[in-house]
Amino acid sequence: QVQLVESGGGLVQAGGSLRLSCTASGSIFTVNAMGWYRQAPGNQREFVARIRSGGSTNYADSVKGRFTTSRDNAKNTVYLQMNSLKTEDTAVYYCNLFQLGREYWGQGTQVTVSS
């Protein structure tokens, strides 16, 4: 059984910053990918960022240069540092873990960016 618990969401003004965290527990293997997706009201869930256990990263074009993902393998924790936030970044952010061909999701954390 795998559980993902996110934290760090909240309300911030445009131009501000937030840092999200996600800790995985349970049967976590050393080779995996952890990442972030988001879903705004009326929209489909979309990819934001991903970091593999070796450290390689991918980002959606919409967040490149503003968001940075990192991880602490010893703590099974992934982070998403979000800078220069825009109102269009408002969404529920979900943590994602992919390992051994299976995918796991956190419960989501709300990020609201006000103008």
C-alpha positions as CSV (number, residue, x, y, z in Angstrom):
1,Q,0.0,0.0,0.0
2,V,1.3,3.4,-1.0
3,Q,0.1,6.7,0.5
4,L,1.0,10.2,-0.7
5,V,0.3,13.2,1.5
6,E,0.7,16.8,0.1
7,S,1.0,20.0,2.1
8,G,1.9,23.6,1.5
9,G,-1.0,24.9,-0.6
10,G,-2.8,28.2,0.2
11,L,-3.7,31.6,-1.0
12,V,-1.0,33.9,-2.4
13,Q,-1.0,37.1,-4.5
14,A,0.2,37.1,-8.1
15,G,4.0,37.3,-8.2
16,G,4.3,35.5,-4.9
17,S,5.7,32.1,-4.1
18,L,4.6,28.8,-2.5
19,R,6.3,25.6,-1.8
20,L,4.4,22.3,-2.0
21,S,5.6,19.1,-0.3
22,C,4.6,15.5,-0.8
23,T,5.7,12.6,1.3
24,A,5.2,9.0,0.2
25,S,4.9,6.1,2.6
26,G,4.4,2.4,2.3
27,S,6.1,0.2,-0.3
28,I,8.3,2.7,-2.0
29,F,11.0,1.4,-4.4
30,T,14.2,3.2,-5.0
31,V,13.6,3.5,-8.8
32,N,10.6,5.7,-9.4
33,A,9.3,9.0,-10.6
34,M,7.5,11.5,-8.5
35,G,5.7,14.5,-9.9
36,W,3.0,17.1,-9.8
37,Y,-0.2,17.6,-11.8
38,R,-2.9,20.2,-11.4
39,Q,-6.6,20.6,-12.2
40,A,-8.4,23.9,-12.4
41,P,-12.2,24.1,-12.3
42,G,-13.7,22.9,-15.6
43,N,-10.3,21.7,-16.9
44,Q,-8.7,18.4,-17.2
45,R,-5.9,17.4,-15.0
46,E,-2.6,18.5,-16.5
47,F,1.1,17.6,-16.0
48,V,3.2,20.2,-14.2
49,A,6.6,18.7,-13.3
50,R,8.3,15.3,-12.7
51,I,11.5,14.2,-11.1
52,R,13.0,10.8,-11.4
53,S,14.9,9.0,-8.7
54,G,18.1,9.7,-10.6
55,G,17.4,13.4,-10.5
56,S,16.3,14.2,-14.1
57,T,13.4,16.5,-14.4
58,N,10.6,17.5,-16.9
59,Y,8.4,20.6,-16.8
60,A,5.3,21.7,-18.6
61,D,6.1,24.7,-20.8
62,S,3.7,26.9,-18.8
63,V,5.8,26.6,-15.7
64,K,9.3,26.4,-17.0
65,G,11.6,29.0,-15.4
66,R,9.1,29.6,-12.6
67,F,8.6,26.2,-10.9
68,T,11.3,23.9,-9.6
69,T,10.9,20.4,-8.4
70,S,13.3,18.6,-6.2
71,R,13.3,15.5,-4.0
72,D,14.8,14.0,-0.9
73,N,15.1,10.3,-1.5
74,A,15.9,9.5,2.1
75,K,12.6,11.0,3.1
76,N,10.6,9.9,0.0
77,T,9.6,13.5,-0.3
78,V,9.2,15.6,-3.4
79,Y,8.9,19.4,-3.5
80,L,7.5,21.9,-5.9
81,Q,8.9,25.5,-5.5
82,M,6.5,27.8,-7.3
83,N,7.8,31.4,-8.0
84,S,6.3,34.3,-9.9
85,L,2.8,32.8,-9.5
86,K,0.1,33.8,-11.9
87,T,-3.7,33.7,-11.5
88,E,-3.8,31.0,-14.1
89,D,-1.8,28.8,-11.7
90,T,-4.8,28.5,-9.5
91,A,-5.8,24.8,-9.2
92,V,-5.8,21.8,-7.1
93,Y,-2.3,20.3,-7.2
94,Y,-1.9,16.6,-7.0
95,C,1.3,14.6,-6.1
96,N,2.0,11.6,-8.3
97,L,4.2,8.5,-7.8
98,F,5.0,6.1,-10.7
99,Q,6.8,2.9,-9.9
100,L,6.8,-0.7,-11.2
101,G,4.2,0.2,-13.8
102,R,1.7,1.6,-11.3
103,E,0.5,5.1,-10.5
104,Y,-0.5,6.6,-7.2
105,W,-2.1,9.9,-6.3
106,G,-2.3,12.2,-3.4
107,Q,-5.5,13.8,-2.2
108,G,-4.6,17.2,-3.7
109,T,-3.9,20.6,-2.2
110,Q,-5.5,23.9,-3.3
111,V,-3.4,26.7,-4.6
112,T,-5.2,30.0,-5.2
113,V,-3.4,33.0,-6.7
114,S,-5.2,36.3,-6.4
115,S,-4.7,39.3,-8.7
